[in-house]
Amino acid sequence: MNIGMLWFDNDSKAELTTRIERAAHYYREKYGKQPNICFVHPSMVKTVPSDDANKTVVRGEIELRTSKSVLPNHFWIGINGTLSHSSS
């Protein structure tokens, strides 16, 4: 992903998928396109060990990747041109 939107959501009571859905909804409203990739800090994903910064997890239509360069509670969300994208 070359271009994306940085989203902050520190609602610790909400599930990660809910927080990603909020970011995706805002992205769709603002840019008119469905995002298909989201980067989060490894500590935010329970199923991914913190030391594996490139692990890929797919959640619905949005590919979830971890990166230590993204701060906790931040979501770098956008469109990855190399992924298949069913919605326009």
N, C-alpha and C positions, 0 to 999 in steps of 0.2 A: 504494500500500500504506500503510495507516494503522498496522497492527500487524504486527510481525515479530520475528524472533529474530536477535540479533547473534551470529555464530559466528566464532571465531578459529582459523586453521589456517595455521601458518607452515612447513609441509612443502614446502620449495622443490623437492624431488625429484619430487613428485607433480604430475601434470597438473592444470590448473584444473578440468576436468570432474570428475576424481576428488575433488577437494576440495569441489566443489559437491555431489556425490553424498553425501559424508560428512555435510555439513550437512543435506541433505534427508532422509537416513535418520534422523538424530537428531531432526529436526523432526517427521517422521511418528511416531516412537516416543513422543515427548513430548506432541504435540498431537493425534495421531490423524487428521491431515489431510495431504494431499499439497500441498507448497508449489508455487506456479507462477511465482514471480518471485524473482530474486536480484540485489542490487546489489553491485558490487565497485568498487574503485578502478580508474581507466582504465589504470594501469600494469600491471595484472594480466592484461589481455587483449591478446594479441599482435597480433590483427587489427584493433584499434581504435586510431587515433592518440590519444596522450595528451591532445591539446587538444580532443577531441570527447567531452564529458562526458555527452552524452545518447544516444549511439549504442546501438541495440538489437541484440542478437544472440540468437538462439533456440538453446538446447541441449536437445534432447529435449522434455520437457514443461515445462521451466522456462525462462522468459524471462530472459535475462541482460542487465542494464543496467549502465552505468558511471555513477559519480558521484564527483566529487572530494571529497564530504563523507564518504565511507566510507574509512577508513584502509586502506593496503595490508595484505594478509593477513587482512582482516576481510570477512565475508559477512553482509549484511543480507538475510535470507531469510524469505519468508512467502507470504501469499496476496493476490493483487491481485484484488479483486472485479470489475474491469472486463474481465479476461481470461476466456475460456472455460475451464472447469475440468472435465475429463472424469472424473477420479477423485474419489470422495468418501471 
